[in-house]
């Protein structure tokens, strides 16, 4: 019985260490992802800042920040690309998209 309890506690500790808080699902709408980075770029939200890397998700109200000599390209969910130059900041606080021509012709979107 003690061995079983010890194993369960060890498993709980391993899971707590292996699953970082950052992996938790973000309740905000996903609006895109990082496509390319040159130099340093980060994202800030709710007083937390983290460095960006390619394929990182971008959520509504994220503040995108680039450093000196940096470039950041983000591809939004509607395939729009946003490119930031050096020492730039951008907050996407609203995203309104139009249907693509193929979607506009589809009977399901009328």
C-alpha positions in Angstrom: 0.0 0.0 0.0 2.8 2.4 0.9 4.6 1.5 -2.4 1.5 2.3 -4.4 1.0 5.6 -2.7 4.7 6.5 -3.3 4.3 5.7 -7.0 1.2 7.8 -7.3 3.0 10.7 -5.6 6.0 10.3 -7.8 3.8 10.3 -10.9 2.0 13.5 -9.8 5.4 15.2 -9.2 6.7 14.2 -12.6 3.5 15.5 -14.3 3.7 18.8 -12.4 7.2 19.3 -13.6 6.7 18.1 -17.2 3.6 20.2 -17.9 4.5 23.9 -17.8 1.8 26.4 -17.1 2.3 27.9 -20.5 0.9 24.8 -22.1 -2.5 25.5 -20.7 -5.2 26.4 -23.3 -5.6 30.1 -23.7 -9.2 31.2 -23.5 -8.7 34.1 -25.9 -9.4 33.7 -29.6 -6.5 32.4 -31.7 -5.9 35.0 -34.4 -2.7 33.7 -36.1 0.8 32.4 -35.6 4.4 33.5 -36.0 5.6 32.8 -39.5 9.2 34.2 -39.4 11.5 35.9 -37.0 14.8 37.7 -37.6 16.5 39.0 -34.4 14.5 39.1 -31.2 10.7 39.4 -30.8 8.4 38.8 -27.9 4.8 38.8 -27.0 3.3 40.4 -23.9 -0.2 39.9 -22.4 -1.5 40.4 -18.9 1.9 41.6 -17.4 3.7 38.5 -18.8 6.2 38.6 -21.6 7.8 35.6 -23.4 10.1 35.3 -26.4 8.6 34.3 -29.7 9.7 31.5 -32.0 8.3 30.3 -35.4 4.9 28.7 -35.2 4.0 30.2 -31.8 0.3 31.1 -31.5 -0.9 34.7 -31.5 -4.0 35.5 -29.5 -6.4 38.5 -29.5 -4.9 41.3 -27.4 -1.3 40.0 -27.5 1.2 42.8 -27.7 3.9 41.9 -30.3 7.3 43.5 -29.7 10.4 43.5 -31.8 13.9 44.5 -30.8 16.7 46.3 -32.6 17.4 45.1 -36.1 14.5 42.6 -35.8 11.7 41.6 -38.2 8.6 39.6 -37.3 6.0 38.2 -39.7 2.7 36.9 -38.4 0.2 35.0 -40.5 -3.4 35.6 -39.3 -6.1 33.0 -39.6 -7.5 34.6 -42.7 -4.0 34.3 -44.4 -3.3 38.1 -44.0 0.4 38.7 -43.2 1.6 41.4 -40.9 5.3 42.3 -40.8 6.8 44.4 -38.1 10.2 46.1 -38.4 12.7 46.9 -35.7 11.7 48.4 -32.4 8.0 48.1 -33.1 4.9 47.2 -31.1 1.5 46.1 -32.2 -1.6 45.0 -30.4 -4.3 43.3 -32.4 -7.4 44.1 -30.4 -9.9 43.5 -33.1 -10.0 41.1 -36.1 -12.7 41.3 -38.7 -12.4 39.1 -41.7 -14.3 38.8 -45.0 -15.0 35.5 -46.7 -12.6 34.4 -49.5 -14.1 34.5 -53.0 -14.6 30.7 -52.8 -16.4 31.0 -49.5 -18.6 33.8 -50.8 -19.8 31.5 -53.7 -20.5 28.6 -51.4 -24.2 28.1 -50.6 -23.4 27.3 -47.0 -22.2 30.9 -46.4 -25.2 32.7 -47.9 
